[in-house]
């Protein structure tokens, strides 16, 4: 099982970024996947979840509801996080997570929101 995040970078407040999480070693849409983030000096927090299976229900933290969208492309075996109207408080390292027989994490991608 391997998860590789990409798409992070520096963006101005109000801007957008799309993060990707490429999965290998398993079929992504069968399992519950999520995005988490960790800001300097803070604990890692759950940002968004997409439930495994055909339904693909989504859940969001209150702080990102209405601004972030989690999705997946089954053909590419990749999960995404579209982030709009970014704020300085969104600055963090973003990680993707998959729950199979255990919990798997990617290496993280840095998102910095600053003018």
C-alpha positions as CSV (number, residue, x, y, z in Angstrom):
1,X,0.0,0.0,0.0
2,X,1.4,3.4,-1.0
3,X,-0.1,6.9,-0.9
4,X,1.6,9.8,-2.6
5,X,0.3,13.4,-2.2
6,X,1.0,16.2,-4.5
7,X,-0.3,19.7,-5.4
8,X,0.7,21.7,-2.4
9,X,2.3,25.1,-2.7
10,X,2.2,28.8,-1.9
11,X,-1.1,30.6,-2.6
12,X,-2.5,34.0,-1.7
13,X,-5.5,34.3,0.6
14,X,-8.7,33.7,-1.4
15,X,-6.9,31.5,-3.8
16,X,-7.4,27.8,-4.7
17,X,-5.4,24.6,-4.8
18,X,-6.1,21.0,-5.7
19,X,-4.3,18.3,-3.8
20,X,-4.0,14.8,-5.2
21,X,-3.4,11.5,-3.4
22,X,-2.4,8.7,-5.8
23,X,-3.0,5.2,-4.3
24,X,-1.3,2.0,-5.2
25,X,-1.5,-1.5,-3.9
26,X,-5.2,-1.4,-3.3
27,X,-8.5,-0.3,-5.0
28,X,-9.1,3.2,-3.6
29,X,-12.9,3.3,-4.0
30,X,-13.5,0.2,-1.8
31,X,-12.1,1.9,1.3
32,X,-12.8,5.0,3.4
33,X,-10.2,7.7,2.6
34,X,-9.6,11.0,4.3
35,X,-7.5,14.2,4.3
36,X,-5.9,15.5,7.4
37,X,-3.7,18.4,8.1
38,X,-1.1,19.5,10.7
39,X,-0.1,23.1,11.3
40,X,3.1,24.0,13.2
41,X,2.7,23.5,16.9
42,X,-0.8,21.9,16.5
43,X,-2.2,18.4,16.5
44,X,-3.1,16.7,13.3
45,X,-6.8,17.2,12.5
46,X,-9.3,15.6,10.2
47,X,-10.3,17.8,7.3
48,X,-12.5,15.6,5.0
49,X,-13.6,12.0,4.6
50,X,-15.1,10.0,1.7
51,X,-16.7,6.8,2.6
52,X,-15.7,3.6,0.7
53,X,-18.2,1.8,-1.6
54,X,-20.5,2.9,-4.3
55,X,-22.2,5.7,-2.3
56,X,-19.1,7.8,-1.6
57,X,-20.7,9.9,1.1
58,X,-18.5,12.8,2.2
59,X,-18.0,14.5,5.5
60,X,-16.1,17.8,6.3
61,X,-14.7,19.6,9.3
62,X,-16.7,22.7,10.2
63,X,-13.7,24.9,9.4
64,X,-13.6,23.8,5.7
65,X,-17.3,23.1,5.0
66,X,-18.4,24.9,1.9
67,X,-14.8,25.7,0.8
68,X,-13.2,22.3,0.4
69,X,-14.4,19.3,-1.7
70,X,-13.2,15.8,-1.4
71,X,-13.5,13.5,-4.4
72,X,-12.0,10.4,-6.1
73,X,-11.3,9.3,-9.7
74,X,-11.7,5.5,-9.7
75,X,-10.1,5.1,-13.1
76,X,-6.9,6.9,-11.9
77,X,-7.1,5.4,-8.4
78,X,-6.6,8.9,-7.0
79,X,-8.3,11.0,-4.4
80,X,-8.5,14.8,-4.5
81,X,-9.1,17.8,-2.2
82,X,-10.2,20.9,-4.0
83,X,-9.6,23.8,-1.7
84,X,-11.2,27.2,-2.5
85,X,-11.3,30.5,-0.7
86,X,-8.1,29.6,1.2
87,X,-7.3,31.4,4.4
88,X,-4.0,31.8,6.3
89,X,-5.4,29.4,8.9
90,X,-5.4,26.6,6.2
91,X,-1.6,26.7,6.2
92,X,-0.4,23.2,7.2
93,X,1.0,19.9,5.9
94,X,-1.8,18.0,4.3
95,X,-1.8,14.2,4.5
96,X,-4.0,11.6,2.9
97,X,-5.1,8.5,4.9
98,X,-6.6,5.1,3.9
99,X,-8.1,2.6,6.3
100,X,-7.7,-0.9,5.1
101,X,-6.7,-3.7,7.5
102,X,-4.6,-0.9,9.1
103,X,-4.2,2.8,8.7
104,X,-1.9,4.1,6.0
105,X,-0.5,7.6,5.5
106,X,1.2,9.5,2.7
107,X,4.3,11.6,3.2
108,X,2.4,14.9,3.2
109,X,2.3,18.0,1.0
110,X,2.9,21.6,2.3
111,X,0.2,24.2,1.8
112,X,1.0,27.8,2.6
113,X,-1.5,30.5,2.4
114,X,0.1,33.9,2.6
115,X,0.2,37.3,0.9
